[in-house]
Amino acid sequence: MGQLLPHPELGPPLHPHLTSKQRIAAWIDLMEFGDELFLAGLSLRSKRDQDPLAAQRESYARHMEEQDEKLLRMARRFGEPHGR
């Protein structure tokens, strides 16, 4: 679930008195907290007997399939004379 670390200028501010090791630990804690919030949100939107991550993957796959269909329809329309 973790993401690559952003450029230091784009990350949240940290106290200047922290060592590099403490800053990294604080950043990891923040990332893990974000993961917990994400999973909590998934749990609220999924059925009780369903794995939240599996539900999100299915939802995302359906969404991307719908997006692909929309893009194909648009491409076909652009290929028709006068875009109609």
N, C-alpha and C positions, 0 to 999 in steps of 0.2 A: 503494500500500500504506500510505502514511502516514496517521496519524489526526490529528484536531485536538488541539491541546495541551490538557492538563487544567488546571484551576485550579492556580496555583502551590503552594497548600497541599497539593494531592493528588499533586504530582509528586515525583520523587526529590530528596533534599537535594543541594545543590551547595555547593561551598566558597564562603564569604562573600567571599573576596578576588578572585573572578572578576568581570570586567566583564559587562555585559548581553550584549554580543556573544559573549563566551566562553561564557556560560551557554547561549545559544541554540545555539551550535556544539556544545557538549557534549550538549545535548538531542537535536539532530539526529543526532549520532553514536549515541546510545543508541537512537533510533527505527530507524535503519538497521541496527543490530546485531540488534534484535528482528526486523526483516524478514528478515535473513539466517538467523536461527534458525528462523523460520517456514518459509522455503523449504527449509532443510536437512531439517526434519521431513517436509515434503511429499515431498521427493526420496526419503527412506527408505521412505515408504509407497506410492509410485507405481512403476509398471513402468518398466524402464530406457528403453524407447523412447517413453515417454509424457511429455508436458509436465506437470510437477508442478502448475502453476496450473490447467491444463485439467482434470487429474484431480480437484483439490480442488473446482473449480466443478461438475463432474459429480456428485461425491459429495454436495456440499451441495444440489444440485438434487434428487437422489434422496431425501435426508433430508427436505427440505422437502415434497416430494410425499407421503412417508409420513406426515409430521405433518399435512398437510392432510386426508389420508384418515382419520386417527384423529379429528381434530376433527369431520369430517362425520359419522362414525359416532356420536360422542358427541352431536352436535346432534340426530341422528335419534332416539337413545335418549331424550334429554330431551323430545323432542316426542311420544313414545309415552305412553299412559296409565300412570301410576305409575312412569315412568322405566325401563320394562323393554322 
